[in-house]
């Protein structure tokens, strides 16, 4: 099956403006994510950006990028526009990789792609075990509850996604910002209006669940920190610069 990886990106993040172009080890966050996606080697990679500066940065660092509209409410709507603009009719799977997770594990990206192909799933994502109990309370960390407990061989259905959990649940995991869609499911997804549930919780994946699209979940090896705040950025910068 042919997979295309699209990374949605925009400068106007509410909590950390200009985030994609912040530099770690001399390279922008968005270009670090692009290189990760390339190393995973599951298909061609493009950044779908709202801003010309991001497009230029990615191209300057040897990547491929496409300019999309600024009217999109979610990253999924943006990747669909990029897919249409690219005009690739033979793509069967579209991987949506978040532009603010430069520490995403390459093997996890590859595993999600394999699980989608093996199970002929409509839509898949990743989740990691919750080691720190504080995460249950943290609104910035999205949780997913699955039909059965995760291990590396299973790909069960997600029952719900939420930002806050009042009590610890065994089948609750830390949801990671990555999705893989069958191309026709992506098209169906964006044809639906934003659901009330999605708007209220600020979680676009609830639009799929509210419209009876199954989301399957694979277990990730680790839960990388995403860059949401200045603190996250400093923490990731430290980790990545130390590694290099």
C-alpha positions in Angstrom: 0.0 0.0 0.0 1.3 3.5 -0.8 1.5 5.8 2.2 2.0 9.6 2.1 3.1 11.4 5.2 1.8 15.0 5.7 2.8 17.2 8.6 0.4 20.1 9.2 2.0 23.3 10.5 1.2 26.9 11.3 2.9 29.8 13.1 -0.1 31.1 15.0 -0.1 28.6 17.9 -1.9 30.2 20.8 0.4 29.1 23.6 3.7 29.4 21.9 3.6 31.6 18.8 6.2 30.9 16.1 6.7 27.4 17.5 7.5 25.5 14.2 10.5 27.8 13.5 12.1 27.7 17.0 15.6 26.2 16.6 17.1 23.2 18.3 20.7 22.5 17.4 20.5 25.0 14.5 17.5 23.3 12.9 13.8 24.4 13.2 11.4 22.1 15.1 9.3 21.5 11.9 12.5 20.5 10.0 13.4 18.1 12.8 10.0 16.4 12.5 10.3 16.3 8.7 13.7 14.5 9.0 12.1 12.0 11.5 9.3 11.2 9.0 11.9 10.7 6.3 13.9 8.4 8.4 10.8 6.3 9.1 10.9 5.6 5.3 7.2 4.7 4.9 6.5 7.0 2.0 7.0 10.5 0.6 6.9 13.4 3.1 5.4 16.9 2.8 4.8 19.7 5.2 1.4 21.4 4.8 1.8 24.9 6.1 -0.4 28.0 6.5 2.7 30.3 6.4 5.2 31.0 3.6 8.0 31.2 6.2 7.5 27.6 7.1 7.4 26.5 3.5 10.7 28.3 2.9 12.3 26.9 6.0 11.5 23.3 5.1 12.6 23.7 1.5 15.8 25.4 2.6 16.6 22.3 4.8 16.0 20.0 1.8 12.4 19.1 2.5 9.1 19.3 0.5 6.4 21.7 1.6 3.1 23.0 0.2 1.2 26.2 1.1 -2.4 25.7 2.3 -5.2 28.1 3.3 -5.5 29.8 6.6 -9.2 29.0 7.1 -8.7 25.5 8.5 -10.1 24.7 11.9 -8.0 21.5 12.4 -4.8 19.9 11.2 -6.8 17.1 9.4 -8.6 19.7 7.3 -5.2 21.1 6.3 -3.7 17.8 5.3 -6.8 17.0 3.2 -6.2 20.3 1.3 -2.6 19.3 0.8 -3.5 15.9 -0.5 -6.0 17.4 -3.0 -3.4 20.0 -4.2 -0.7 17.3 -4.6 -3.1 15.4 -6.8 -1.7 11.9 -5.9 -4.5 9.5 -6.8 -2.6 6.3 -6.0 -2.1 7.1 -2.3 -4.0 4.6 -0.1 -2.9 5.7 3.4 -2.2 9.2 4.7 -0.1 9.6 7.8 -0.8 12.8 9.8 2.3 13.6 11.9 2.1 16.5 14.3 4.7 19.2 13.6 5.5 19.8 17.3 6.7 16.3 18.3 10.4 16.1 17.2 11.0 13.2 19.7 8.5 10.8 18.1 10.0 7.3 17.9 10.7 6.2 14.3 9.8 2.6 15.1 6.4 3.8 16.4 5.7 5.6 13.1 6.6 2.4 11.2 4.5 0.2 13.5 1.4 2.3 13.0 1.8 2.1 9.3 2.2 -1.7 9.4 -0.8 -2.2 11.8 -3.0 -0.1 9.4 -2.0 -2.3 6.4 -2.3 -5.6 8.4 -5.6 -4.9 9.9 -7.1 -3.0 7.0 -8.2 -0.3 9.5 -10.0 3.0 8.5 -8.1 5.2 11.0 -5.3 4.5 13.4 -3.3 6.3 16.1 -0.8 5.7 18.9 -0.9 5.8 22.7 1.6 5.2 25.4 1.3 3.8 29.0 0.8 6.5 31.6 3.7 6.2 34.1 3.1 9.5 35.9 -0.2 9.7 37.8 -0.2 13.5 37.4 -1.0 13.1 33.8 -4.6 12.0 34.6 -5.3 15.6 35.9 -3.3 17.4 33.2 -5.6 19.0 30.5 -2.7 19.4 28.1 -2.2 15.6 27.9 -4.9 13.9 25.9 -6.0 10.5 27.2 -7.6 7.7 25.2 -9.6 4.8 26.6 -9.4 1.6 24.6 -11.7 -1.4 24.3 -9.0 -3.7 25.7 -5.6 -3.2 27.3 -2.8 -2.4 24.8 0.2 -4.5 24.1 2.5 -4.5 21.1 0.5 -7.1 19.2 -2.9 -5.6 19.6 -4.7 -2.8 17.7 -8.0 -2.3 19.6 -10.7 0.3 19.1 -10.7 3.6 20.9 -13.8 4.1 23.0 -13.2 7.8 23.9 -10.7 10.6 24.1 -10.6 13.2 26.8 -8.4 15.9 28.4 -9.2 15.1 32.1 -9.9 11.9 33.9 -11.3 12.0 37.4 -10.0 8.5 38.2 -7.3 6.2 37.0 -8.6 3.6 34.5 -6.6 0.6 33.4 -7.5 1.0 29.7 -6.6 4.7 29.7 -3.4 5.7 27.8 -1.5 8.9 26.8 -2.6 9.7 23.3 0.1 10.7 20.9 -0.4 13.3 18.1 -0.3 11.0 15.0 -3.0 9.6 12.8 -3.1 7.3 9.8 -6.1 7.4 7.5 -7.3 5.4 4.6 -7.4 8.1 1.9 -11.2 7.7 1.4 -11.8 7.9 5.2 -9.9 11.2 5.3 -12.2 12.5 2.6 -15.2 11.4 4.6 -13.9 12.8 7.8 -13.5 16.3 6.5 -17.0 16.2 4.9 -18.5 16.2 8.4 -19.2 19.4 10.3 -17.2 19.9 13.5 -19.2 18.0 16.2 -20.3 19.7 19.5 -18.2 17.2 21.3 -15.1 18.1 19.2 -15.6 21.8 19.8 -16.2 21.5 23.5 -13.2 19.3 24.2 -10.9 20.8 21.5 -10.2 17.3 20.1 -10.7 16.7 16.4 -10.6 12.9 16.7 -14.0 13.1 18.5 -15.5 14.1 15.1 -14.6 10.6 13.8 -16.1 8.8 16.8 -19.2 11.0 16.6 -19.7 9.9 13.0 -19.1 6.2 13.6 -15.5 6.0 12.1 -13.6 3.5 14.2 -10.2 4.6 15.5 -7.7 1.8 16.3 -4.9 2.3 18.7 -1.4 0.8 18.7 0.9 0.9 21.7 3.9 3.2 21.4 7.3 2.4 22.9 7.5 5.8 24.6 5.5 9.0 25.0 7.5 11.9 23.6 7.0 15.4 25.0 5.2 17.6 22.4 6.1 21.3 22.3 3.1 23.2 23.7 4.7 25.7 26.0 8.1 27.5 26.5 8.9 24.9 29.3 8.3 22.0 26.9 10.5 23.7 24.3 13.4 24.1 26.8 13.0 20.5 28.0 13.1 19.1 24.4 16.0 21.4 23.4 18.0 20.0 26.4 17.3 16.4 25.5 18.0 16.8 21.8 21.1 18.9 22.2 22.4 16.5 24.8 21.8 13.5 22.4 23.7 15.2 19.6 
